[in-house]
Amino acid sequence: MRIFGLCLALLAVSCTAKKQADLIIHNAVVYTVDSAFTIAQALAVKDGKIIAVGKSDNILGQYNAGEVIDAQGKPVYPGFIDAHAHFVGYGQSLFAVDLYGCTGMDEIIERVKKFAGEHPNEAWIRGRGWDQNKFPNKAYPSNEALNKLFTSTPVLLERVDGHAAIANAKALQLAQVKPNQQLTGGEIETKNGSLTGILIDNAVDLVASKIPAPSKADYEKWLMAAQEKCFAQGLTTITDCGLNYGDVEMIDALQKEGKLNMRLYVMLSDDARNFERYLSKGPYKTDRLFVKGIKVYADGALGSRGACLLQPYSDRPGSYGFLLRDKNHYDSLAAALASTEFQMCTHAIGDSANRAILTIYNKYLNGKNDKRWRIEHAQVVNTSDFNLFGPASIIPSVQPTHATSDMYWAADRLGNERIKGAYAYRQLLQQNGWLPLGTDFPVEDISPFKTFLAAVYRQDAKGWPANGFQTENALTKEDALKGMTTWAAKAGFLEKEVGSIEVGKKADFIILDKDLLTSNATEILETKVTATYSGGKKVYMLK
């Protein structure tokens, strides 16, 4: 009896010796994406953080949990991080006219008419997504039909990249836009003395600034819808590139109310009002919000020929594109930010814009550093300028689906030689040894699986081209995954909190139905997220 009692006592001690967790995931293929790219089988979570990672038997033997999930051999990854997107803009676009994929002005008009019929009380009609490169003649449309259909309601329809738009006469009238009006960093298209409605880069702001400010209810509607779609794609942290302080205050309020769970790294727009509000106080940080970046625009987009090039566009002789501000603006801003903790993040598409910003960055960064100033897109880089990144630790932040969207016409813009320095992700990776990846949504689809496909196979969702686009600049699967997780976290100074499955980090992870590291191109696009966890809380589950 004594021996039996002793055994019972030992059994009781062994049971009580188990540590308590809130959640255990086991029987999985856990891609930790730690520095050794360790693959584990299980993880344990408590109070929103990862407390153990290892083999299933060890985790189950050491921990009890209120919820224990058998992953049935499915892969588990850190929550995906989009290193360059427009979360607020994406949310707004979900409640505007969807013009993505339109093949001509007739289709645009039909979609706008349908939207107007379904939303008869809208003060403004807004839309986004058209791309003249998909039209038969690849020419910009005119607003003639919009003027006839909407005589008293202003209409503003943005191009897919947000760097051009078409506005109807009412919208132009409200903004007091005149034929042949000139402005820095923008273009107002005028033909035969009349406005066509086409506005490029800074000209878009003339009309957009007249749209009434959104209410808190608008923000809540937009951001909750955007969050739902992002969680369904396995996205748990988003870098929102270019917000004003009012946007940030709305995000902060919704997060503190427990309504918005998405983690956000925010870049403030290049605006004096934002600087007055933040620069003297320093970066703003909460559990789910980090405001530390400053988003600057050097030039426009290649698709609308606003990208600033060293040599003329191959398909428009004499046109070089343009910088959106005087070079002195970028120089003085860099000088001011160099003495702060804020990260300068500059949109640069053309090789001339990239050279100008890289030169300014090098001037103020003074060699290797950890300020992590970024070039957003780094889309077309002159072959002699790649070496301007590494010596000053300048981070190229790229979006692989831009390459597979633009590849149909990019060579027309750039010519066969210059395009070799475009979308050069492997060359850019070599500059610092790490490369954050994003989508730029809503410019591109939010899907991280399309990002992975474009980075590795250099193909679009149609499987074109069969052998890939400029595959000498393809990334490995491992590097693509790092670019969507740990490197994306590092680009926003969040690598100690998220981006990998390691003890002490926030329990942001996802379960997929297919393994990206072993799947072919077709299987990657077919991959589904079965569950998304943010801070250990299940925020999405496949139905």
C-alpha angles and dihedrals in degrees: 000000000000091000091047091051091049091052091051090050092050090048091051091049092049091052095047089046090069113104120237122245132173096223138013125193113192142164089044138124098242114197099199094182088209121151091281093042088237119192114213136175105224147015137196127214133200130172092355096305136098110254101174140016125184146082120351095240092051095048093045090045094051103038142050118200139185089231124034118182125194104211090197093224096308120146120257121202136179110269109278117255122206106213095195124027144118106241097172092044091049091052091051091048090058087068097044134074110296106224098165113132096014110156098201147348093278091062091046090054093049092052092047091049091050092049092047090051091052093045105038095162099055112128089206131022111221130181142165142195111061118137121189089205087074092054120097095249095028088229128136114263124235130233095237096113093042090053092055095046099041110036098155104024118077115232127197119178116184125212116245093266096045090236096105136029143179118231129188123235093263092056091046090049092052089051092045092233112173133200113267090011110162128214139163116264096005146069134221108201114228126179125183089351094304134105113250092196093246113133123181127203112314090017089067089063091060089069100028090057089065094060110107116256114262122248127234087257089057091052092048092050093048099043098044090052092047092048093052092053093045094051089050087058093050094255112145102163127037131189106217107205113210121006133158123234091258090059090050092051091053092049091048092050094049091048093049089050088057093243099108115054099168114115111231134194105197131206113198117226119254095263131131092228091058091048092051090052099045119014097075092045097045130224119341118228136184132155092277105019131063120178108189109119132087114209115212129180117218098174144344133262133299093229093060091038091243093120110111111240134190091223128029123278110273090226096043112041114209094023118110100168115234148251113254094224137021113277089243089066093060092044095051092045091051090049091052096045094046089074094049136068091246120115117231110221115182128191107225122168109158125063091243092052092046092050093048094050095041089052092051092046092052090050093060104028094061099206131309114009144144100241089107096211108185141214107213111219098352081199105162115025125176110239091241092054103058089089091063091076105059103044091059096034090244112171120223108212110199141182113213096200089062086069094051093045095047098040092088092067109006093099089056089058097041109025127234097288102043093048090066088076092049126097086002098163099160091050090049092048089056092060096073104359094250135069129190117218130208142156106230087226131216084035086060132018114285092232113125087196090064087049090053092047093049093047096049106028099023089223133124127232090275090061091248130182098029093215096036134253115281091335092185083083097048119126126228117253091249093052092046090054091048089050090056095045128016097017091046088051091050091051087063098040090251100113093112091057109034142002099079139046102249136136111276096023126111113275096247107147142134138214118219131193092226135040111244092198093060101029127103124230095273093048092049091060091046093053117121131198108236095185139001124201126194117188089347091303119119105238098167137024127179110246 
